[in-house]
Each structure stands twice: as C-alpha cells, then as structure tokens.
C-alpha cells in the first residue's frame, strides 16, 4: 500500500518532499501529496518510510489501505 498524506493534518512544512527517494511527494496549494504510482513505501531504500520518519505531525503520513501494496519488480 502506498502512503498518503492526511491533508487536514499537513502543516506544509515540506520535510517529507526532500526525503522521498522516489520523488513521489509534491506540493499543491500548500498541501503535500504522495503519488501512489511512485510510492514504494521506501522498500529497498530504508527500513522505515521516510515521510513517516520526518513528518512533525504523528499519523499524517499513513498507508492508503484502499490501494494494493507495492510489488517490487521481478
């Protein structure tokens, strides 16, 4: 499942954007969004998703349970 950002909790600090190894995070109208097509949950990069690790607001970057988990290419 890719991550998503809870817009109502996002402070617009941009900490997550620069830490994403997949460039999946972008800003629109002062709120940051995660492109689910690019999000790999930081698999093969880090032990912990970097958006979660750097976000100053707990539970703002969360798994999007409506989408399937990332599958690494075979």
N, C-alpha and C positions, 0 to 999 in steps of 0.2 A: 504494500500500500504506500503510495507516495504520501508525503506530508502535505499539509495545508496550513495556512495561517488564519487564525480566527481574527477577522478584520476588526471586529469591535474591540479587541484587546490590543491590537497592534499600535505601538506608540510612534511608528515611523522612524525609529532610530537608525535603521539601515545596517545594524550589526550583522544580520543574517546574510544580506546580499553579498558581501565581500567574502564570506566564509564558505559559500556553497561551491563545491568542486565541480559541479555540473552546470553552473551558470543558470540554474533553474529559477532563481528568485529575481523578481523585477518589481519596480515601484509604479503604481498607477494612482494618481490623485492622492498622494501622501500615504498610501497603504501598500504594503508589500504583499506580493502574491507568489505562489510556487506553481510553476508549470508542471503538471503531473506527468507529462510526456518526457520531461528531462530529469525528474527526481528519481534517484536510485536509492534513497534512504541512506546515502553515503556509504553503501556497501562497497567493499574493496578499497575504500579510501580511509575511513575512520571507524573506530569501534562504536562511536555514538554519532547520530546525526548532528551536524554542526549547527544547523538552525536552532535546534533544541538547546545545544550546549551554550550558545552565545546570547540567546534571547533573554532580556532582562525581566520579562513577564512570564511567570510559570504558566504552563498549559496554553500557550499561544500558538506554538508550532506543534501540531498534533497529526497523528496518522489519519488519513482520509479513508475511512472504512468502507466507503461506497465504491472504491476502486480496488483492483487486484494488486497484490504485492508485486514489487519489481522482480523480474526474472532476468538474471544475468545471461548474456548471450552464450550459447553452447560452443 
